[in-house]
Amino acid sequence: MPPDLLGPTLEEVQMWLRSASGWVPAGFVLNVEPVNARLGRVLVVEDDPGIATQLVRGLTRAGYETGSVTTGKAALDWPVPDVFLLDLGLPDMDGVEVCRRLRQNCDAAIIIVTARGEETDRVLALDEGADDYLIKPFGLQELLARIRAVLRRSKQPAGQPQVLQHGPLTVDLRTHKVSVNGNQIAVTPKEFAILECLASDPGRVVSRQEMLERAWDEHWYGPTKTLDMHISWLRKKLGDDPAAPRLITTLRGVGFRFETG
């Protein structure tokens, strides 16, 4: 991410917060804490003080420069961080509208953190530019893994295509939209991560371990059958006919491969 998009340094933000008491009624929370490591800047957009405090504490201990705001307007006025953690139930405006405006104004990663678990809410938020969607309650380790994943994607080479086209399949890496023959398909963040991993390098065999690390976490210790279930769901959504050549081929004992034809 270009330096000019990162906004002021942590020290400058702290000075602003101490000197501009008028920001507090506008929704700014004075809880930016210094850290030694500079893994990235995260802004928590959450009006529940208990949840916000826990997130700030956990992210700060993990090594991120972290601040929080309680309203959508405050988030839009804040210096652009590397990652927004955005709740949908804000007091002044709907979080989806905040997401849309943020995406129009910057390229920062946006992770929705909300209690809304309906598929329509997930699809709407992802369509408006969110990079990931996490349903409350969730564990800190999963959140940290999601942050690492979106930061990895944001650091991809500038020359890498943002839209992958393979026959009738279109995968938009920026908006996380997937369509087949022009018809948009709703996929979960995990399914999109799997599809991105495969479709970005068609023909290459991707090991099960690599895919688990890319779609879940660098330290995933859960059952690998979880991956098989997500592959199966993804195949069904893509209309992968078992009687015809598949888009996603399983190589037993090795991994998976995306077929181009």
N, C-alpha and C positions, 0 to 999 in steps of 0.2 A: 504494500500500500504506500503511495507516495507520501513523503513526510508532511506535505502541506495539508493533507487530509486528517492528520492525527490531532491537530489542534495544539493547544499549549501543553507544556510539560506538567507533570503532576504538581510540582512545586508552585507553578503559576496558578493552577486551578485552586490549590489550597489557599493561596493568597487572595484570590477573587472571593472565595467562599467566606473567608474571615472578614473581608472588608465590605462585602455587599450583603448586608443583613436583609435587604429587601427581597432577596431571592427566596428566602424561606417560605413566605406565604405563597409564592408562585409555584412551589412544589419542589424546590431543591432541598436536598437533605445533606447536612454537614457531616458526612461520615467517610470522606475520602481518606484513606490511610496510606502512609508511605510503606513501600516494600523494597527489598533489596533486588529481587529478580524483576526483569522487565519482559515478561512473557507476552504482554499485550495489555491494552486498556479495555475494560469492560464496564458498561453502564447498565445498571439494574433499573428497569422502569417498572416499579411495583408500588402500589398504594398501601399494601398491608405492611405496617412497620415491623411486625414479627418476622415475616418471610424475608423482607428486604434486609434486615439486620443479619439474619442467618446467612443469606447469600453473600453479602458483602464480607462477612467474617470468613466464610469458607473460601471464597475466591481470593481474598487477600492472603490468607495463609498458604494457598496454592501458588502464590507468586504473581498474581495479576494486580495491576493498578485498577482499583475499583471505586466507583462512586454510585450513588443511587438518586433517583428522582421519583416523585409520586404522581406526576401528571404527564399527559401526552405533550402538552405545550412545552413543559420543561425539557422533555426529551428532544423535541425538535430544535430548541434553542441551545442545547448543550454542545460543546465542542465535540466533533465527530470522534468516537472511539474506534477500536478495532471490532468490537462485538457489542451489540445491543441485546440484553435479555429483556424481552418485552411481554408484559402481561396484557391480556386483552380487555380485562375489566377495569379500566381506568375511570376516575371520577369525572373527567372533563370531556373526553372523547373516546370513541371506540378504538381499541387497540389495532384493529385491522386498518382503520383510516390512518393511524399513526404510522403503521408499517408501510402503507402506500406512499405517504409523504416522505418518509425516510428514504425509501428506495428511489424516489424521484430526485432526491438531493444528494445522495452519497452512495458509495459502494461498500459501506461497512456491512459486516455479517449481521444478520438478524435472526435470533433464535426466539421463537414464541415459547413462553412458559406460562401455562394457563390451566385452569380446571376444566375448560371446555374440551370435551373429548369426542364430540360428534365429527363424523367424517366431513360434513359440509363445512364446519368451522376450519378444519385442517386444510381442506382444498382451497377455501377462500383465502386464508392467510398465505399459503404457498403461492397461489396465483398472484397475490399482491406483492410478492417479492421476498417473503421470508425464506431463509436458508434451511431452517429446521423447525421442528414443532415438538415440544416436550410437555407432557400432560402431568399436572400435579396429582398426587405427590410423587416426587422422584428423589433419587439418591444423588448426593454430591458427586460421587465418582462418575455416574452416568453423565451428569451435566458437564463435568470437566472433559470427558471424552468427546461430547458433542462440540464443545468449544474448540478443542484441538482439531477436530475434523473440519470445522468451517474455516479455521485459520489456515489449515493446510491447503484447502481449496482456493482460498483467497490469494495464496502465494504462488499459484501455478503460473508458468511462463506466459508472458503477454501474447505470444504468438499462438498459443493453444486455442483451437476453435471453441467457441462458446455453444455452438449448436452441432450436435452429431446427427448425421443423416445416414441411415442404412436402409435402403429400400423404402418400404412404407413406414418405417419407424423413425421418429424424430425425438431426440433427447436434448432439451435446452438446459445447459449446465448452469446458466445464470438464474433462470426463473424456476428451475426444477419442474418444468412441464414435460410431460411425455405424451406423445400422440401416435396413433397408428392409422394410416390412411386419412389423416386430417382430423380424426376423432380423439379428443383429449381423454386420457386415462388417469384416474386418481391412483397414485401410488404413495405408500408410506415413505418416510425418510429412509428407513432401512432398505426398502425395495429400490428406492432411487439410488442409494449408495452402491448397491450391488450392480444395478444396471449401468451406472456410470463407470464402475470399475471394469466391467466387461466390454462395454461398447466403446470405451476410449481407446482400446487397443485390440480390435477384432482379430481373431485368429490366434492370439496368444493364449496359452493355457495359464489360467490364474489358479494358484493353489488355494486350498480351503483355508489355510492359515492366513495367507495374505488377504483374502476376502474378509475373513473375520476381523482382522486388524483394521482394515479400511472401513468396514461398515459398522463395527461395534467399538472395539477398543484395542489399544496396543497390548493390553494385558488381559485379554479375554480368556476366561477359564471355564466357561459354561459348556453345555453339550453342543457338539457340532451338528446335531440333528436340527437345531434351531435354524441353521443356514439352509438346510435342505427344505424345510417348511417354507421359508421365505422365497427360495428359488421356485418352488412349486406354485406358490401364490402368484409370483411375478409372471411365470409362464402362462398361467390361466388368463391373467389380465392382458397379456400381449397377444392372446389368441393363438398361442403355440399349440398346433395340432399334433398330438402324439403320432398320428398316422403319416405325417409329412416331415420333411427335414426340419429340425428344430432350430430356433434362433440361439438357444442356450443349450449346449451339449455338455453332458456329464461324462467325465473321464474317470472311471472308478479307481479310487486309490490315489488319484492325482489332483483333480480339481475340475474346473469348468472352463468352457471356451465359448466365445460369441462367434457365431457363424455369419459370414457375409453373403453366402449364396451357395 
